[in-house]
Amino acid sequence: MADDDRLDTRSHIRSTALRLFRERGYAATTMRAIADEAGVATGNAYYHFASKDHLVQELYLDVTRDHAARARSALDAGGDLTSRLRATLLASVDAFAEYHAFGSEFVTVAIRPGSAASPFSAASAGARDLSQELFREVVEGASPAVPEPLRSELPELLWLAQLGVTLFWVYDDSPGARRTRTLVEGAAPLLGRLVRLSRLPVLRGVVDDLLGLVRSVRP
C-alpha cells in the first residue's frame, strides 16, 4: 500500500471513530464497530491504531485544537492575566461541550495507569504541548507582565488547573455547565490576584517553595 493510501485509510478510520464516539459513546464504540463502519478489516484498524485508547487520545487532540482556536480570538485582544485566563478556561468548556454525555467514560479511560489516553502519556504529547503552549500565550501576553520567577513555570501550572476544571465539568449536570462556568469566573481572578501578590517579598519564599515542589514531582 502506498504511503498516501495508508494516510488516507488512517484518516478515514480516525474520523469514523471520532464520529462514533460522539454518536454512541466510548463503551459502545468497539474497534470492530469502527472497522465495520469505516469499511475496513478489524486488523487494518489495529494496524493504524494500537487500541481504542489511542483513538480517545486523537479525540483529545481534536478538542485541544478547537480549544486553542476558540481561545486565541480572545487572547488577540490583550488584557490582564485574569481576563486572559478566564477566556481561555471558558473556551475549554465550550470546546468540550458536545462530549459531555460520555465525558465520565473518557475520564475513566484517561486515569487508568499506562493508558495512551492519559493527558500525561507519551501518546498525548502533541495535545499536551499544544495546550501548554496556549497557556504560555496567556501568560506571556498578559499586561501587566507576570513576575519573572513565575513566567516560565506558570503555563504548566495553569494547564494542570485546566485539567481540574475539566474533571469538575465532567460531573457537572447543571444546564449549560453553569456551575463550571461559575467556578471559572471565580477562580480566574483569584489566581490573578495570587500571581500579583507573588511580587511581595513576604510571599516570594512561598512561591519558590511551591515551584520547587512542582519540579520535584514532575515526570
C-alpha positions in Angstrom: 0.0 0.0 0.0 1.4 3.4 -0.9 2.1 6.0 1.8 -0.7 8.2 0.6 -3.2 5.3 0.8 -2.0 4.5 4.3 -2.6 8.1 5.4 -6.0 8.2 3.7 -7.0 4.9 5.5 -5.7 6.1 8.8 -7.5 9.4 8.5 -10.8 7.6 7.5 -10.6 5.3 10.5 -9.8 8.2 12.8 -12.7 10.3 11.6 -15.1 7.4 11.7 -14.1 6.6 15.3 -14.4 10.2 16.5 -17.9 10.3 14.9 -18.9 7.1 16.6 -17.6 8.3 20.0 -19.8 11.4 19.6 -22.9 9.4 18.5 -22.6 6.3 20.6 -20.2 7.0 23.4 -17.0 5.2 24.3 -18.2 1.9 25.7 -20.5 1.2 22.7 -17.8 2.0 20.2 -15.6 -1.1 19.7 -12.7 -1.4 17.4 -14.8 -3.9 15.4 -17.6 -1.4 15.1 -15.2 1.3 14.0 -13.7 -1.0 11.4 -17.2 -2.1 10.1 -18.3 1.5 9.9 -15.2 2.5 8.1 -15.4 -0.4 5.7 -12.0 -1.9 6.6 -10.9 -5.1 8.3 -10.5 -5.0 12.1 -6.9 -5.9 11.7 -6.4 -2.9 9.5 -7.9 -0.7 12.2 -5.5 -2.2 14.7 -2.6 -1.6 12.3 -3.2 2.1 12.3 -4.3 2.4 16.0 -3.0 0.0 18.6 -6.1 0.3 20.8 -9.3 2.3 21.4 -7.4 4.3 23.9 -5.2 5.7 21.1 -8.3 6.8 19.3 -9.5 8.6 22.5 -6.2 10.4 22.5 -7.0 11.5 18.9 -10.3 13.0 20.2 -8.4 14.8 22.9 -6.1 16.2 20.3 -9.0 17.4 18.2 -10.7 19.1 21.2 -7.4 20.7 22.2 -7.0 22.2 18.7 -10.6 23.5 18.9 -9.9 24.9 22.3 -6.8 26.8 21.1 -8.7 28.2 18.1 -11.5 29.5 20.3 -9.2 31.0 22.9 -6.9 32.8 20.5 -9.6 35.1 19.3 -9.9 36.4 22.9 -6.2 36.4 23.5 -5.6 38.6 20.5 -7.4 41.4 22.3 -4.8 41.6 25.0 -5.8 42.1 28.7 -4.5 41.2 32.1 -3.8 37.7 33.3 -7.3 37.3 34.9 -9.2 38.2 31.8 -7.0 36.1 29.5 -7.2 33.1 31.9 -10.9 33.4 32.3 -11.4 33.5 28.5 -9.2 30.5 27.9 -10.8 28.3 30.6 -14.3 29.2 29.3 -13.2 28.3 25.8 -12.2 24.9 27.0 -15.7 24.4 28.4 -17.2 25.3 25.1 -14.8 23.1 23.1 -15.7 20.0 25.3 -19.4 20.8 25.3 -20.6 18.3 22.7 -18.8 15.4 24.5 -20.4 15.9 27.9 -22.8 13.0 27.7 -19.9 10.5 27.9 -17.2 12.6 29.5 -17.1 10.3 32.5 -16.2 7.4 30.2 -13.2 9.2 28.9 -12.0 10.2 32.4 -12.2 6.5 33.4 -10.0 5.7 30.4 -7.6 8.6 30.9 -6.9 7.9 34.6 -6.1 4.2 34.0 -2.3 3.7 34.6 -0.5 3.3 31.3 -3.4 4.5 29.2 -2.5 6.2 25.9 -5.4 8.5 26.5 -3.9 9.9 29.7 -3.0 13.6 29.3 0.4 12.7 30.8 1.2 9.8 28.4 3.8 9.9 25.7 1.0 9.4 23.1 -0.7 12.6 24.3 2.5 14.7 23.9 1.1 16.6 20.9 -2.1 17.6 22.7 -0.3 18.4 25.9 2.3 20.5 24.2 -0.4 22.4 22.3 -2.4 23.1 25.4 0.7 24.2 27.4 1.7 26.5 24.6 -1.7 28.1 24.7 -1.3 28.8 28.4 2.2 30.1 27.6 0.5 32.7 25.3 -1.9 33.5 28.2 1.0 34.3 30.5 3.4 36.0 28.1 0.8 38.3 26.6 -0.6 39.5 29.9 -0.4 43.1 30.9 0.9 43.9 33.4 3.6 41.3 32.9 3.7 38.2 35.1 6.6 38.3 37.6 9.7 36.7 36.1 10.1 33.8 38.6 6.6 32.6 37.7 6.6 33.2 34.0 8.3 30.0 32.8 6.5 27.7 35.3 3.0 29.2 35.3 1.9 27.7 31.9 2.3 24.2 33.1 0.5 25.0 36.4 -2.4 26.6 34.5 -2.6 23.5 32.3 -2.9 21.4 35.4 -5.6 23.8 36.7 -7.5 23.3 33.4 -7.4 19.5 33.9 -9.0 20.1 37.3 -11.7 22.3 35.7 -12.3 19.6 33.1 -12.8 17.0 35.7 -15.3 19.2 37.5 -17.1 19.8 34.2 -17.4 16.0 33.6 -19.6 15.7 36.7 -21.4 19.0 36.4 -25.0 18.3 35.5 -26.2 21.9 35.6 -27.7 23.4 32.5 -25.0 24.6 30.1 -22.3 23.6 32.6 -23.4 26.7 34.7 -21.5 25.5 37.8 -18.3 25.0 35.9 -18.6 28.5 34.4 -19.2 29.9 37.9 -16.1 28.1 39.1 -14.0 29.6 36.3 -15.4 33.1 36.8 -14.4 32.9 40.5 -11.1 31.1 40.1 -9.6 33.2 37.4 -9.5 36.5 39.4 -8.3 34.6 42.5 -5.4 33.1 40.5 -4.7 36.5 39.0 -4.6 38.1 42.5 -2.2 35.4 43.8 0.2 36.0 40.9 0.2 39.7 41.6 0.8 39.1 45.3 3.7 36.9 44.5 5.7 40.1 43.8 5.6 40.8 47.6 8.8 39.8 49.5 6.7 38.1 52.1 5.2 35.6 49.6 8.3 35.2 47.4 9.6 32.3 49.5 6.3 30.5 49.4 6.2 30.8 45.7 9.7 29.5 45.4 8.8 26.5 47.7 5.7 25.8 45.5 7.7 25.8 42.3 10.4 23.6 43.9 7.7 21.1 44.9 6.3 21.1 41.3 9.7 20.5 39.8 10.4 17.7 42.3 7.3 15.7 41.3 7.3 16.4 37.6 7.7 13.3 35.5 
